[in-house]
Amino acid sequence: MSGGKEAIPYTTRIVTVGVTGGLIAVLAAFGVMAFPIVPGVAGIYPAIAFIVAFGAWFGVWAAIAAYIGCFIGAGIVGGVPLAINIYWSLADFWEALIPAIGFKVFKADPELKTARDWIIFIVFGVILGNLIGGLWGSITLAWPIQFIAWETVFVPTFVAWFLGNVVVTIVVSPILLRGLSKHIKRSMAYTEGLV
Amino acid sequence: MSSRDIILEEKKYSRGYLFYVVEDSPVLKLNPLSKLYSLIIMSILAFLIFDHSLLFILIIITITLFFISRIPLYMIKKFILALSGMALGFFLVNTLFTHIDGEIVYIDFYVFKIPYTNYGWHIYITDATLRWAGLIFLRTMILVWISLWFLVVTRDTDIIYALRRIGLPRSAAFAFALSLRSVSMFYDDFVTVVEAMKSKGVNFSEGGLVSRLKKYGRAMFPLVLLALRRIEEFTKAIESRGFSIKCNRRILYRKYSISKLDFLFFITFTALFIIMLDLSNIIDLLSILFLWWRI
Protein backbone atom coordinates (compact mmCIF):
# COMPACT_ATOMS: atom_id res chain seq x y z
CA MET A 1 0.00 0.00 0.00
CA SER A 2 1.53 3.29 -0.96
CA GLY A 3 1.85 6.00 1.60
CA GLY A 4 1.16 8.71 -0.97
CA LYS A 5 -1.76 11.12 -0.93
CA GLU A 6 -5.08 9.46 -1.79
CA ALA A 7 -6.60 10.57 -5.12
CA ILE A 8 -9.90 12.46 -5.05
CA PRO A 9 -12.79 9.93 -5.15
CA TYR A 10 -14.50 11.54 -8.16
CA THR A 11 -17.41 9.12 -8.36
CA THR A 12 -18.44 9.87 -4.76
CA ARG A 13 -18.00 13.60 -5.33
CA ILE A 14 -20.05 13.69 -8.55
CA VAL A 15 -22.80 11.58 -6.94
CA THR A 16 -22.74 13.95 -3.94
CA VAL A 17 -23.21 16.87 -6.35
CA GLY A 18 -26.12 15.12 -8.09
CA VAL A 19 -27.98 14.00 -4.96
CA THR A 20 -27.52 17.18 -2.91
CA GLY A 21 -28.31 19.25 -6.02
CA GLY A 22 -31.67 17.48 -6.20
CA LEU A 23 -32.39 18.16 -2.52
CA ILE A 24 -31.52 21.85 -2.95
CA ALA A 25 -33.72 22.01 -6.09
CA VAL A 26 -36.79 20.71 -4.20
CA LEU A 27 -36.37 23.24 -1.38
CA ALA A 28 -35.60 26.06 -3.83
CA ALA A 29 -38.74 25.28 -5.85
CA PHE A 30 -40.79 25.22 -2.64
CA GLY A 31 -39.41 28.67 -1.72
CA VAL A 32 -40.03 30.39 -5.06
CA MET A 33 -43.54 28.95 -5.34
CA ALA A 34 -44.60 29.68 -1.75
CA PHE A 35 -42.99 33.12 -1.23
CA PRO A 36 -42.53 34.71 -4.69
CA ILE A 37 -40.91 38.15 -5.02
CA VAL A 38 -39.64 38.38 -8.61
CA PRO A 39 -38.87 35.46 -11.00
CA GLY A 40 -36.47 33.08 -9.24
CA VAL A 41 -36.39 35.01 -5.96
CA ALA A 42 -38.20 34.01 -2.77
CA GLY A 43 -38.85 35.99 0.40
CA ILE A 44 -38.15 32.89 2.46
CA TYR A 45 -35.69 30.52 0.78
CA PRO A 46 -35.40 27.29 2.83
CA ALA A 47 -32.69 25.90 0.54
CA ILE A 48 -30.16 28.43 1.82
CA ALA A 49 -29.91 26.67 5.21
CA PHE A 50 -28.82 23.50 3.40
CA ILE A 51 -26.56 25.34 0.96
CA VAL A 52 -24.54 26.81 3.85
CA ALA A 53 -24.43 23.48 5.76
CA PHE A 54 -23.47 21.57 2.60
CA GLY A 55 -20.71 24.14 1.96
CA ALA A 56 -19.29 23.40 5.43
CA TRP A 57 -19.50 19.63 4.84
CA PHE A 58 -18.75 19.08 1.17
CA GLY A 59 -16.60 22.11 0.17
CA VAL A 60 -16.52 23.17 -3.46
CA TRP A 61 -18.72 20.20 -4.47
CA ALA A 62 -21.57 21.75 -2.48
CA ALA A 63 -21.10 24.96 -4.47
CA ILE A 64 -21.55 23.04 -7.74
CA ALA A 65 -24.59 21.26 -6.26
CA ALA A 66 -26.01 24.63 -5.18
CA TYR A 67 -25.56 25.95 -8.72
CA ILE A 68 -27.42 22.97 -10.23
CA GLY A 69 -30.10 23.07 -7.50
CA CYS A 70 -30.68 26.78 -8.07
CA PHE A 71 -30.67 26.34 -11.87
CA ILE A 72 -33.43 23.71 -11.63
CA GLY A 73 -35.40 24.68 -8.52
CA ALA A 74 -35.30 28.47 -8.58
CA GLY A 75 -34.39 29.20 -12.21
CA ILE A 76 -36.39 26.72 -14.28
CA VAL A 77 -39.33 26.43 -11.84
CA GLY A 78 -39.17 30.14 -10.95
CA GLY A 79 -39.46 31.32 -14.56
CA VAL A 80 -35.98 32.71 -15.23
CA PRO A 81 -35.06 32.53 -18.97
CA LEU A 82 -32.44 29.88 -19.78
CA ALA A 83 -29.88 32.39 -21.09
CA ILE A 84 -30.01 34.40 -17.84
CA ASN A 85 -30.33 31.32 -15.64
CA ILE A 86 -26.89 30.11 -16.73
CA TYR A 87 -25.07 32.98 -14.98
CA TRP A 88 -27.80 34.03 -12.53
CA SER A 89 -27.65 30.65 -10.71
CA LEU A 90 -24.07 31.41 -9.73
CA ALA A 91 -25.66 33.37 -6.86
CA ASP A 92 -26.20 30.10 -4.98
CA PHE A 93 -22.75 28.93 -6.05
CA TRP A 94 -21.21 31.88 -4.14
CA GLU A 95 -23.56 31.28 -1.21
CA ALA A 96 -22.11 27.77 -0.80
CA LEU A 97 -18.53 28.52 -1.84
CA ILE A 98 -18.00 31.40 0.63
CA PRO A 99 -18.97 29.37 3.74
CA ALA A 100 -16.98 26.44 2.30
CA ILE A 101 -13.90 28.67 2.09
CA GLY A 102 -14.53 29.93 5.64
CA PHE A 103 -14.89 26.45 7.15
CA LYS A 104 -12.23 24.64 5.14
CA VAL A 105 -9.50 27.29 4.87
CA PHE A 106 -9.81 28.49 8.48
CA LYS A 107 -10.35 24.91 9.66
CA ALA A 108 -13.56 25.59 11.61
CA ASP A 109 -15.49 22.64 13.02
CA PRO A 110 -18.93 22.23 11.34
CA GLU A 111 -20.28 21.04 14.72
CA LEU A 112 -19.91 24.68 15.89
CA LYS A 113 -18.21 23.73 19.17
CA THR A 114 -16.24 26.90 19.86
CA ALA A 115 -16.82 30.64 19.64
CA ARG A 116 -14.33 30.75 16.73
CA ASP A 117 -16.47 28.26 14.77
CA TRP A 118 -19.53 30.42 15.39
CA ILE A 119 -17.72 33.59 14.28
CA ILE A 120 -16.61 31.90 11.03
CA PHE A 121 -20.15 30.62 10.48
CA ILE A 122 -21.69 34.06 11.03
CA VAL A 123 -19.10 36.00 8.98
CA PHE A 124 -18.83 33.62 6.00
CA GLY A 125 -22.11 31.68 6.11
CA VAL A 126 -24.58 34.30 7.26
CA ILE A 127 -23.21 37.68 6.20
CA LEU A 128 -20.65 37.44 3.37
CA GLY A 129 -22.25 34.54 1.49
CA ASN A 130 -25.72 36.05 1.52
CA LEU A 131 -24.46 39.55 0.76
CA ILE A 132 -22.46 38.51 -2.31
CA GLY A 133 -25.03 35.94 -3.44
CA GLY A 134 -27.87 38.43 -2.94
CA LEU A 135 -26.11 41.18 -4.87
CA TRP A 136 -25.19 38.80 -7.69
CA GLY A 137 -28.70 37.34 -7.88
CA SER A 138 -30.46 40.71 -7.78
CA ILE A 139 -28.21 42.61 -10.20
CA THR A 140 -27.90 39.85 -12.81
CA LEU A 141 -31.68 39.77 -13.22
CA ALA A 142 -31.42 43.31 -14.63
CA TRP A 143 -27.88 43.42 -16.08
CA PRO A 144 -26.33 42.71 -18.62
CA ILE A 145 -29.67 41.47 -19.99
CA GLN A 146 -32.64 43.24 -18.45
CA PHE A 147 -35.33 40.85 -17.23
CA ILE A 148 -36.69 42.84 -14.26
CA ALA A 149 -36.92 46.62 -13.86
CA TRP A 150 -34.00 48.36 -12.09
CA GLU A 151 -36.42 49.79 -9.50
CA THR A 152 -37.10 46.28 -8.22
CA VAL A 153 -33.44 45.19 -8.10
CA PHE A 154 -32.46 46.56 -4.69
CA VAL A 155 -35.87 47.02 -3.11
CA PRO A 156 -37.59 44.54 -2.85
CA THR A 157 -35.37 41.90 -4.57
CA PHE A 158 -32.07 42.39 -2.73
CA VAL A 159 -33.67 43.34 0.61
CA ALA A 160 -35.99 40.31 0.56
CA TRP A 161 -33.19 38.02 -0.63
CA PHE A 162 -30.63 39.16 1.95
CA LEU A 163 -32.89 39.52 5.00
CA GLY A 164 -34.87 36.34 4.24
CA ASN A 165 -31.70 34.34 3.79
CA VAL A 166 -30.07 35.75 6.93
CA VAL A 167 -33.09 34.70 9.04
CA VAL A 168 -33.22 31.19 7.54
CA THR A 169 -29.44 30.70 7.79
CA ILE A 170 -29.20 31.90 11.39
CA VAL A 171 -32.16 29.80 12.55
CA VAL A 172 -31.93 26.56 10.54
CA SER A 173 -28.27 26.08 9.53
CA PRO A 174 -26.94 25.74 13.13
CA ILE A 175 -29.62 23.08 13.80
CA LEU A 176 -28.39 21.10 10.80
CA LEU A 177 -24.70 21.67 11.53
CA ARG A 178 -24.88 20.81 15.23
CA GLY A 179 -27.27 17.91 14.79
CA LEU A 180 -25.84 16.21 11.72
CA SER A 181 -22.13 17.06 11.39
CA LYS A 182 -21.13 14.06 13.54
CA HIS A 183 -22.91 11.66 11.12
CA ILE A 184 -21.73 13.46 7.99
CA LYS A 185 -18.07 13.35 9.11
CA ARG A 186 -18.28 9.54 9.28
CA SER A 187 -19.73 9.26 5.76
CA MET A 188 -17.81 8.89 2.49
CA ALA A 189 -19.35 12.13 1.19
CA TYR A 190 -17.62 14.37 3.75
CA THR A 191 -14.84 16.48 2.26
CA GLU A 192 -11.92 17.29 4.55
CA GLY A 193 -10.50 20.11 2.44
CA LEU A 194 -12.08 22.51 -0.02
CA VAL A 195 -11.86 19.90 -2.84
CA MET B 1 -31.07 -16.07 -26.40
CA SER B 2 -29.11 -12.86 -26.81
CA SER B 3 -29.97 -9.67 -24.95
CA ARG B 4 -31.23 -8.20 -28.24
CA ASP B 5 -33.95 -10.84 -28.47
CA ILE B 6 -35.51 -9.94 -25.15
CA ILE B 7 -38.85 -8.29 -25.81
CA LEU B 8 -40.12 -6.27 -22.90
CA GLU B 9 -43.78 -6.35 -22.10
CA GLU B 10 -45.57 -3.29 -23.40
CA LYS B 11 -46.42 -0.70 -20.76
CA LYS B 12 -49.23 1.76 -20.84
CA TYR B 13 -47.32 4.50 -19.05
CA SER B 14 -43.75 5.68 -19.13
CA ARG B 15 -42.05 7.42 -16.21
CA GLY B 16 -40.87 10.97 -16.86
CA TYR B 17 -39.07 13.13 -14.31
CA LEU B 18 -42.22 14.12 -12.49
CA PHE B 19 -44.80 11.46 -13.26
CA TYR B 20 -46.02 8.92 -15.81
CA VAL B 21 -46.96 9.79 -19.39
CA VAL B 22 -48.92 7.55 -21.77
CA GLU B 23 -46.59 5.36 -23.79
CA ASP B 24 -48.17 6.23 -27.13
CA SER B 25 -47.62 9.94 -26.60
CA PRO B 26 -46.02 11.21 -29.83
CA VAL B 27 -43.65 13.42 -27.84
CA LEU B 28 -42.02 10.38 -26.21
CA LYS B 29 -40.96 9.27 -29.69
CA LEU B 30 -39.14 12.55 -30.27
CA ASN B 31 -35.38 12.80 -30.12
CA PRO B 32 -34.38 14.53 -26.83
CA LEU B 33 -32.54 17.17 -28.87
CA SER B 34 -35.83 18.19 -30.52
CA LYS B 35 -37.45 18.66 -27.09
CA LEU B 36 -34.46 20.66 -25.86
CA TYR B 37 -34.56 22.74 -29.07
CA SER B 38 -38.23 23.61 -28.58
CA LEU B 39 -37.57 24.51 -24.93
CA ILE B 40 -34.70 26.84 -25.93
CA ILE B 41 -36.71 28.48 -28.75
CA MET B 42 -39.71 29.14 -26.49
CA SER B 43 -37.43 30.45 -23.74
CA ILE B 44 -35.69 32.87 -26.14
CA LEU B 45 -38.98 34.01 -27.69
CA ALA B 46 -40.62 34.64 -24.30
CA PHE B 47 -37.70 36.80 -23.41
CA LEU B 48 -37.32 38.76 -26.69
CA ILE B 49 -40.99 39.52 -27.31
CA PHE B 50 -42.49 42.59 -25.64
CA ASP B 51 -45.95 42.39 -27.17
CA HIS B 52 -48.66 40.97 -24.91
CA SER B 53 -50.80 39.47 -27.68
CA LEU B 54 -47.81 37.56 -29.10
CA LEU B 55 -46.89 36.30 -25.64
CA PHE B 56 -50.46 35.14 -25.23
CA ILE B 57 -50.14 33.20 -28.51
CA LEU B 58 -47.01 31.54 -27.09
CA ILE B 59 -49.00 30.47 -24.02
CA ILE B 60 -51.62 28.90 -26.30
CA ILE B 61 -48.85 27.07 -28.21
CA THR B 62 -47.45 25.76 -24.91
CA ILE B 63 -50.89 24.55 -23.80
CA THR B 64 -51.30 22.87 -27.21
CA LEU B 65 -48.04 21.02 -26.59
CA PHE B 66 -49.53 19.61 -23.36
CA PHE B 67 -52.59 18.37 -25.28
CA ILE B 68 -50.52 16.88 -28.11
CA SER B 69 -48.36 15.11 -25.54
CA ARG B 70 -51.49 13.56 -23.98
CA ILE B 71 -50.57 14.63 -20.46
CA PRO B 72 -53.56 14.07 -18.16
CA LEU B 73 -54.72 17.38 -16.66
CA TYR B 74 -55.33 15.89 -13.21
CA MET B 75 -51.63 15.05 -12.95
CA ILE B 76 -50.42 18.58 -13.58
CA LYS B 77 -53.30 20.44 -11.89
CA LYS B 78 -51.35 20.91 -8.65
CA PHE B 79 -48.30 22.25 -10.48
CA ILE B 80 -50.35 24.59 -12.68
CA LEU B 81 -52.06 26.13 -9.64
CA ALA B 82 -48.78 26.61 -7.75
CA LEU B 83 -46.94 28.05 -10.76
CA SER B 84 -49.82 30.36 -11.71
CA GLY B 85 -49.96 31.61 -8.12
CA MET B 86 -46.24 32.29 -8.29
CA ALA B 87 -46.62 34.25 -11.56
CA LEU B 88 -49.44 36.26 -9.97
CA GLY B 89 -47.10 37.03 -7.05
CA PHE B 90 -44.53 38.42 -9.53
CA PHE B 91 -47.28 40.56 -11.09
CA LEU B 92 -48.18 42.07 -7.70
CA VAL B 93 -44.59 42.73 -6.64
CA ASN B 94 -43.78 44.38 -9.99
CA THR B 95 -46.96 46.47 -9.78
CA LEU B 96 -46.21 47.68 -6.26
CA PHE B 97 -42.49 48.37 -6.65
CA THR B 98 -41.92 49.45 -10.26
CA HIS B 99 -42.15 53.13 -11.20
CA ILE B 100 -42.75 53.67 -14.90
CA ASP B 101 -44.20 56.93 -16.23
CA GLY B 102 -47.37 56.40 -18.23
CA GLU B 103 -50.28 58.29 -19.70
CA ILE B 104 -52.72 57.37 -16.92
CA VAL B 105 -51.73 57.38 -13.23
CA TYR B 106 -53.95 55.07 -11.19
CA ILE B 107 -52.29 55.22 -7.78
CA ASP B 108 -49.62 57.62 -6.46
CA PHE B 109 -48.90 57.65 -2.74
CA TYR B 110 -46.23 56.87 -0.14
CA VAL B 111 -46.92 53.92 2.17
CA PHE B 112 -44.13 55.33 4.33
CA LYS B 113 -41.49 57.98 3.83
CA ILE B 114 -38.26 58.61 5.73
CA PRO B 115 -38.55 62.22 6.98
CA TYR B 116 -36.49 64.88 5.11
CA THR B 117 -35.57 62.41 2.35
CA ASN B 118 -37.16 61.07 -0.80
CA TYR B 119 -36.72 57.49 0.35
CA GLY B 120 -39.55 55.20 1.35
CA TRP B 121 -42.10 52.93 -0.22
CA HIS B 122 -43.73 54.88 -3.02
CA ILE B 123 -46.56 53.12 -4.84
CA TYR B 124 -46.89 54.61 -8.31
CA ILE B 125 -49.12 52.60 -10.62
CA THR B 126 -49.63 53.78 -14.19
CA ASP B 127 -50.89 52.08 -17.33
CA ALA B 128 -47.23 51.47 -18.23
CA THR B 129 -46.59 49.81 -14.83
CA LEU B 130 -49.49 47.42 -15.41
CA ARG B 131 -48.23 46.64 -18.94
CA TRP B 132 -44.78 45.87 -17.54
CA ALA B 133 -46.13 43.70 -14.69
CA GLY B 134 -48.39 41.93 -17.21
CA LEU B 135 -45.37 41.28 -19.40
CA ILE B 136 -43.52 39.66 -16.46
CA PHE B 137 -46.64 37.58 -15.66
CA LEU B 138 -47.02 36.30 -19.24
CA ARG B 139 -43.29 35.60 -19.65
CA THR B 140 -43.21 33.67 -16.37
CA MET B 141 -46.25 31.63 -17.39
CA ILE B 142 -44.64 30.66 -20.71
CA LEU B 143 -41.27 29.84 -19.16
CA VAL B 144 -42.63 27.73 -16.31
CA TRP B 145 -45.19 25.93 -18.48
CA ILE B 146 -42.70 25.00 -21.17
CA SER B 147 -40.22 23.84 -18.50
CA LEU B 148 -42.96 21.76 -16.87
CA TRP B 149 -43.81 20.22 -20.24
CA PHE B 150 -40.15 19.40 -20.86
CA LEU B 151 -39.75 17.73 -17.45
CA VAL B 152 -42.94 15.72 -17.90
CA VAL B 153 -42.00 14.28 -21.30
CA THR B 154 -38.29 13.73 -20.65
CA ARG B 155 -36.52 10.77 -19.06
CA ASP B 156 -33.15 10.91 -17.29
CA THR B 157 -31.38 9.04 -20.10
CA ASP B 158 -32.82 11.59 -22.56
CA ILE B 159 -31.31 14.45 -20.58
CA ILE B 160 -27.86 12.84 -20.45
CA TYR B 161 -28.02 12.21 -24.20
CA ALA B 162 -29.10 15.79 -25.00
CA LEU B 163 -26.52 17.38 -22.71
CA ARG B 164 -23.71 15.17 -24.07
CA ARG B 165 -24.71 16.04 -27.63
CA ILE B 166 -24.48 19.77 -26.93
CA GLY B 167 -20.94 19.23 -25.63
CA LEU B 168 -21.23 19.00 -21.84
CA PRO B 169 -18.65 16.74 -20.12
CA ARG B 170 -19.97 13.36 -19.01
CA SER B 171 -19.55 14.14 -15.29
CA ALA B 172 -21.52 17.40 -15.61
CA ALA B 173 -24.29 15.74 -17.65
CA PHE B 174 -24.47 12.88 -15.14
CA ALA B 175 -24.59 15.21 -12.10
CA PHE B 176 -27.32 17.34 -13.72
CA ALA B 177 -29.42 14.30 -14.66
CA LEU B 178 -28.97 12.79 -11.19
CA SER B 179 -30.11 16.09 -9.62
CA LEU B 180 -33.24 16.06 -11.75
CA ARG B 181 -33.90 12.44 -10.87
CA SER B 182 -33.35 13.22 -7.15
CA VAL B 183 -35.95 16.00 -7.28
CA SER B 184 -38.88 13.56 -7.56
CA MET B 185 -37.33 11.25 -4.93
CA PHE B 186 -36.80 14.04 -2.40
CA TYR B 187 -40.21 15.54 -3.11
CA ASP B 188 -41.83 12.22 -2.13
CA ASP B 189 -39.52 11.93 0.91
CA PHE B 190 -40.29 15.51 1.98
CA VAL B 191 -44.05 14.84 1.92
CA THR B 192 -43.59 11.52 3.80
CA VAL B 193 -41.40 13.09 6.52
CA VAL B 194 -43.73 16.06 7.06
CA GLU B 195 -46.80 13.75 7.22
CA ALA B 196 -44.99 11.41 9.66
CA MET B 197 -44.11 14.33 11.93
CA LYS B 198 -47.67 15.64 11.77
CA SER B 199 -48.97 12.21 12.82
CA LYS B 200 -46.66 12.45 15.85
CA GLY B 201 -48.30 15.71 16.89
CA VAL B 202 -45.97 18.32 15.34
CA ASN B 203 -47.99 21.32 14.17
CA PHE B 204 -46.12 23.16 11.40
CA SER B 205 -48.64 25.99 11.18
CA GLU B 206 -48.34 26.91 14.87
CA GLY B 207 -46.03 29.59 16.29
CA GLY B 208 -44.03 32.45 14.80
CA LEU B 209 -41.71 32.43 11.81
CA VAL B 210 -38.61 31.40 13.81
CA SER B 211 -40.46 28.62 15.64
CA ARG B 212 -41.85 27.26 12.34
CA LEU B 213 -38.45 27.41 10.67
CA LYS B 214 -36.94 25.44 13.58
CA LYS B 215 -39.61 22.76 13.20
CA TYR B 216 -38.95 22.50 9.48
CA GLY B 217 -35.20 22.42 10.19
CA ARG B 218 -35.63 19.37 12.42
CA ALA B 219 -37.99 17.78 9.91
CA MET B 220 -35.18 17.98 7.37
CA PHE B 221 -32.83 15.71 9.40
CA PRO B 222 -34.20 12.50 7.81
CA LEU B 223 -33.88 14.08 4.33
CA VAL B 224 -30.17 14.77 4.82
CA LEU B 225 -29.60 11.27 6.23
CA LEU B 226 -31.51 9.79 3.28
CA ALA B 227 -29.33 11.86 0.95
CA LEU B 228 -26.22 10.42 2.62
CA ARG B 229 -27.51 6.86 2.25
CA ARG B 230 -28.33 7.50 -1.42
CA ILE B 231 -24.85 8.91 -2.08
CA GLU B 232 -23.28 5.72 -0.69
CA GLU B 233 -25.70 3.40 -2.51
CA PHE B 234 -25.36 5.19 -5.87
CA THR B 235 -21.56 5.33 -5.59
CA LYS B 236 -21.33 1.62 -4.84
CA ALA B 237 -23.80 0.78 -7.62
CA ILE B 238 -21.87 2.88 -10.13
CA GLU B 239 -18.47 1.50 -9.16
CA SER B 240 -19.66 -2.11 -9.02
CA ARG B 241 -20.92 -1.78 -12.61
CA GLY B 242 -17.56 -0.41 -13.76
CA PHE B 243 -19.17 2.81 -14.92
CA SER B 244 -16.58 5.56 -15.09
CA ILE B 245 -17.84 9.11 -14.68
CA LYS B 246 -14.55 10.53 -15.96
CA CYS B 247 -14.63 8.44 -19.14
CA ASN B 248 -15.16 10.49 -22.28
CA ARG B 249 -16.21 7.69 -24.61
CA ARG B 250 -19.75 7.94 -25.91
CA ILE B 251 -21.54 4.77 -24.81
CA LEU B 252 -25.29 4.77 -25.24
CA TYR B 253 -27.63 2.20 -23.74
CA ARG B 254 -30.57 3.57 -25.66
CA LYS B 255 -30.42 4.34 -29.37
CA TYR B 256 -31.81 7.68 -30.48
CA SER B 257 -32.74 8.28 -34.07
CA ILE B 258 -34.01 11.34 -35.89
CA SER B 259 -37.46 10.74 -37.33
CA LYS B 260 -39.78 12.69 -39.63
CA LEU B 261 -41.53 13.92 -36.51
CA ASP B 262 -38.25 15.45 -35.33
CA PHE B 263 -37.86 17.28 -38.64
CA LEU B 264 -41.43 18.51 -38.36
CA PHE B 265 -40.78 19.75 -34.82
CA PHE B 266 -37.54 21.41 -35.86
CA ILE B 267 -39.11 23.18 -38.86
CA THR B 268 -42.20 24.23 -36.86
CA PHE B 269 -40.22 25.81 -34.02
CA THR B 270 -37.71 27.46 -36.36
CA ALA B 271 -40.60 28.94 -38.36
CA LEU B 272 -42.30 30.01 -35.14
CA PHE B 273 -39.12 31.77 -34.05
CA ILE B 274 -38.77 33.68 -37.33
CA ILE B 275 -42.47 34.56 -37.61
CA MET B 276 -42.77 35.68 -33.99
CA LEU B 277 -39.71 37.91 -34.17
CA ASP B 278 -40.90 39.40 -37.46
CA LEU B 279 -44.39 39.95 -36.08
CA SER B 280 -42.86 41.54 -33.01
CA ASN B 281 -40.88 43.95 -35.20
CA ILE B 282 -43.96 44.72 -37.32
CA ILE B 283 -46.00 45.46 -34.17
CA ASP B 284 -43.22 47.74 -32.88
CA LEU B 285 -43.20 49.57 -36.21
CA LEU B 286 -46.99 49.94 -36.17
CA SER B 287 -46.84 51.31 -32.60
CA ILE B 288 -44.28 53.93 -33.66
CA LEU B 289 -46.43 54.89 -36.70
CA PHE B 290 -49.50 55.13 -34.48
CA LEU B 291 -47.68 57.40 -32.02
CA TRP B 292 -46.37 59.54 -34.89
CA TRP B 293 -49.91 59.81 -36.34
CA ARG B 294 -51.30 60.88 -32.94
CA ILE B 295 -48.63 63.55 -32.51
HADDOCK unambig.tbl for C-alpha pairs under 7 A between the chains (distance, minus, plus):
assign (segid A and resid 11 and name CA) (segid B and resid 235 and name CA) 6.26 0.50 0.50
assign (segid A and resid 11 and name CA) (segid B and resid 245 and name CA) 6.34 0.50 0.50
assign (segid A and resid 12 and name CA) (segid B and resid 235 and name CA) 5.57 0.50 0.50
assign (segid A and resid 14 and name CA) (segid B and resid 171 and name CA) 6.78 0.50 0.50
assign (segid A and resid 14 and name CA) (segid B and resid 175 and name CA) 5.96 0.50 0.50
assign (segid A and resid 15 and name CA) (segid B and resid 175 and name CA) 6.56 0.50 0.50
assign (segid A and resid 15 and name CA) (segid B and resid 231 and name CA) 5.92 0.50 0.50
assign (segid A and resid 15 and name CA) (segid B and resid 234 and name CA) 6.97 0.50 0.50
assign (segid A and resid 15 and name CA) (segid B and resid 235 and name CA) 6.51 0.50 0.50
assign (segid A and resid 16 and name CA) (segid B and resid 231 and name CA) 5.77 0.50 0.50
assign (segid A and resid 17 and name CA) (segid B and resid 175 and name CA) 6.15 0.50 0.50
assign (segid A and resid 18 and name CA) (segid B and resid 175 and name CA) 4.29 0.50 0.50
assign (segid A and resid 18 and name CA) (segid B and resid 176 and name CA) 6.18 0.50 0.50
assign (segid A and resid 18 and name CA) (segid B and resid 178 and name CA) 4.81 0.50 0.50
assign (segid A and resid 18 and name CA) (segid B and resid 179 and name CA) 4.39 0.50 0.50
assign (segid A and resid 19 and name CA) (segid B and resid 178 and name CA) 6.42 0.50 0.50
assign (segid A and resid 19 and name CA) (segid B and resid 179 and name CA) 5.53 0.50 0.50
assign (segid A and resid 19 and name CA) (segid B and resid 182 and name CA) 5.85 0.50 0.50
assign (segid A and resid 19 and name CA) (segid B and resid 227 and name CA) 6.43 0.50 0.50
assign (segid A and resid 19 and name CA) (segid B and resid 231 and name CA) 6.63 0.50 0.50
assign (segid A and resid 20 and name CA) (segid B and resid 227 and name CA) 6.82 0.50 0.50
assign (segid A and resid 21 and name CA) (segid B and resid 179 and name CA) 5.12 0.50 0.50
assign (segid A and resid 22 and name CA) (segid B and resid 179 and name CA) 4.01 0.50 0.50
assign (segid A and resid 22 and name CA) (segid B and resid 180 and name CA) 5.95 0.50 0.50
assign (segid A and resid 22 and name CA) (segid B and resid 182 and name CA) 4.67 0.50 0.50
assign (segid A and resid 22 and name CA) (segid B and resid 183 and name CA) 4.66 0.50 0.50
assign (segid A and resid 23 and name CA) (segid B and resid 182 and name CA) 6.84 0.50 0.50
assign (segid A and resid 23 and name CA) (segid B and resid 183 and name CA) 6.33 0.50 0.50
assign (segid A and resid 23 and name CA) (segid B and resid 186 and name CA) 6.04 0.50 0.50
assign (segid A and resid 25 and name CA) (segid B and resid 183 and name CA) 6.53 0.50 0.50
assign (segid A and resid 26 and name CA) (segid B and resid 183 and name CA) 5.70 0.50 0.50
assign (segid A and resid 26 and name CA) (segid B and resid 186 and name CA) 6.91 0.50 0.50
assign (segid A and resid 26 and name CA) (segid B and resid 187 and name CA) 6.29 0.50 0.50
assign (segid A and resid 33 and name CA) (segid B and resid 82 and name CA) 6.23 0.50 0.50
assign (segid A and resid 33 and name CA) (segid B and resid 83 and name CA) 6.46 0.50 0.50
assign (segid A and resid 33 and name CA) (segid B and resid 86 and name CA) 5.21 0.50 0.50
assign (segid A and resid 36 and name CA) (segid B and resid 86 and name CA) 5.71 0.50 0.50
assign (segid A and resid 36 and name CA) (segid B and resid 89 and name CA) 5.65 0.50 0.50
assign (segid A and resid 36 and name CA) (segid B and resid 90 and name CA) 6.41 0.50 0.50
assign (segid A and resid 37 and name CA) (segid B and resid 89 and name CA) 6.61 0.50 0.50
assign (segid A and resid 37 and name CA) (segid B and resid 90 and name CA) 5.79 0.50 0.50
assign (segid A and resid 37 and name CA) (segid B and resid 93 and name CA) 6.09 0.50 0.50
assign (segid A and resid 38 and name CA) (segid B and resid 90 and name CA) 4.98 0.50 0.50
assign (segid A and resid 38 and name CA) (segid B and resid 93 and name CA) 6.88 0.50 0.50
assign (segid A and resid 39 and name CA) (segid B and resid 90 and name CA) 6.56 0.50 0.50
assign (segid A and resid 68 and name CA) (segid B and resid 176 and name CA) 6.63 0.50 0.50
assign (segid A and resid 76 and name CA) (segid B and resid 144 and name CA) 6.63 0.50 0.50
assign (segid A and resid 76 and name CA) (segid B and resid 147 and name CA) 6.39 0.50 0.50
assign (segid A and resid 77 and name CA) (segid B and resid 144 and name CA) 5.70 0.50 0.50
assign (segid A and resid 78 and name CA) (segid B and resid 144 and name CA) 6.81 0.50 0.50
assign (segid A and resid 79 and name CA) (segid B and resid 140 and name CA) 4.79 0.50 0.50
assign (segid A and resid 79 and name CA) (segid B and resid 143 and name CA) 5.16 0.50 0.50
assign (segid A and resid 79 and name CA) (segid B and resid 144 and name CA) 5.10 0.50 0.50
assign (segid A and resid 81 and name CA) (segid B and resid 43 and name CA) 5.72 0.50 0.50
assign (segid A and resid 81 and name CA) (segid B and resid 47 and name CA) 6.71 0.50 0.50
assign (segid A and resid 81 and name CA) (segid B and resid 143 and name CA) 6.77 0.50 0.50
assign (segid A and resid 82 and name CA) (segid B and resid 43 and name CA) 6.40 0.50 0.50
assign (segid A and resid 149 and name CA) (segid B and resid 98 and name CA) 6.78 0.50 0.50
assign (segid A and resid 151 and name CA) (segid B and resid 97 and name CA) 6.85 0.50 0.50
assign (segid A and resid 151 and name CA) (segid B and resid 98 and name CA) 5.56 0.50 0.50
assign (segid A and resid 151 and name CA) (segid B and resid 99 and name CA) 6.84 0.50 0.50
assign (segid A and resid 152 and name CA) (segid B and resid 97 and name CA) 5.99 0.50 0.50
assign (segid A and resid 152 and name CA) (segid B and resid 98 and name CA) 6.12 0.50 0.50
assign (segid A and resid 171 and name CA) (segid B and resid 210 and name CA) 6.76 0.50 0.50
assign (segid A and resid 171 and name CA) (segid B and resid 213 and name CA) 6.98 0.50 0.50
assign (segid A and resid 171 and name CA) (segid B and resid 214 and name CA) 6.54 0.50 0.50
assign (segid A and resid 172 and name CA) (segid B and resid 213 and name CA) 6.57 0.50 0.50
assign (segid A and resid 172 and name CA) (segid B and resid 214 and name CA) 5.96 0.50 0.50
assign (segid A and resid 172 and name CA) (segid B and resid 217 and name CA) 5.30 0.50 0.50
assign (segid A and resid 175 and name CA) (segid B and resid 217 and name CA) 6.68 0.50 0.50
assign (segid A and resid 176 and name CA) (segid B and resid 217 and name CA) 6.97 0.50 0.50
